[in-house]
Amino acid sequence: MGRIAVALIVSSWVIPISILVNRIVPEPYMDEIFHIPQAQQYCKGNFASWDPMITTPPGLYYLSLAHVASLFPGMFFIRGGSLLSELCSTPILRSVNGVLAILCSVIVYEIITLLRPNIDERKATIFAVVLALYPLHWFFTFLYYTDVASLTTVLAMYLACLKKKYHLSALLGAYAVFIRQTNIVWMLFVACTGVMDITLAHQRENESPIVLWITAKVSMTSTLTYSTSHSLGFLDEIKAICLTSWHMKSKLLFSFSPFLVVLVAFVAFVRWNGSVVLGAKEAHAVSPHFAQLMYFSLVSSLALAPLHFSLDQAVHLFRSFWKKRALGFCQWIVALAAGFISVQSYSIAHAYLLADNRHYTFYLWRKVIQSHWSTKYLLVPLYVYSWFSIFRVLARPKIWVLAYFLATAAVLVPAPLIEFRYYTIPFYLMILHSHTVDTQCLVVIGLGYVVTNAFHNVYVLV
């Protein structure tokens, strides 16, 4: 077993289900009515053409051109670029995401083996295969959306960073932003994790007062062997990383300057464009939608229900708060207050959410959240529990967890529209760094995904 096994297993369902989907839904479906015609314009060489309803950059369309050219290299060279316009059919364009989904599963496998050096191949393979079945990723594997390409490039960027190939990581980050603008946040997050890894490695390798001070209090590595029982205080972590970063400023500047170049270019683009999105600017105006964080926590925890909603997890959370009752009580009060304020004053019912009954969120909003005036408040304790459970399973330093939370907030809070597919990247990063997922739990989660995907495909596509 290994990366080849992962690729073969994922291919075994991607290929037949792609064929099935294209037979049942041969014409562009939902937002494909924007993306497919736009890609076909690029296939014709009309690069100046742009649909004003498309909000994301053309990164996916250029990937599609490369994909089509690679599928038919001989015909491409014989007849030239004009052939691309004939080959860019709906099934061929959809197959881009099928290939990327297979590549994504291999990248997930590589990341797992780097984060968990002691994991065996069998469990790493199961882990990668189960994540490939994640419903919000699975569905878009067979359609022409930007989600699979966005996730794949972000994870590839993270993998390059873990391998300390920082310039390659920045290049992949630039292309991730070229696929979806909000990936600038994940690029900055990856750069921050890279800085943390370098400084921590430097502390371990060099005997210095900083190292002696740290190692007396904590044993941590860049993998998931972080010890939560002997962790530094949060301010101590910040101080340690800042001091080491200052001593290593030249090396860090050389390694991470490409990330700064991409950031400056992105800021210049936003200033020139007048908005983060390209088209439909009025419908995607930045809004303080703090309730998104609440929805994300519950959706992501439910996707890992055997992990987050087990009796064992509830007992562990209770014991951790009981040990420090005063602090735990304050944390719950603050979190609950933030949750109530979020759903009361910072919950947005976007026009698309209220009008488009092709999305599950349309029914969840009407039948659950808006079923009674008190429902949105009754869900707050569940949101808060979900966040505390997520924080517990993240086996990383406190500053890493903070960076993850802030990055998730920076991506979700400005988005006025509730779209569960926006949660995919933070979900993947969360489960990749969860330290309590055993094989049995993975199998149960995977079976749940299979059932969900089967129901979804039958209900939506048939």
Helices and strands as residue ranges (DSSP letters): H 3-24, H 32-43, H 59-71, H 73-79, H 83-87, H 90-115, H 121-132, H 135-141, H 147-162, H 166-179, H 183-205, H 209-215, H 234-247, H 249-273, H 291-303, H 305-308, H 311-323, H 325-345, H 351-355, H 360-364, I 365-369, H 375-378, H 380-393, H 398-412, G 420-423, H 424-432, H 439-461
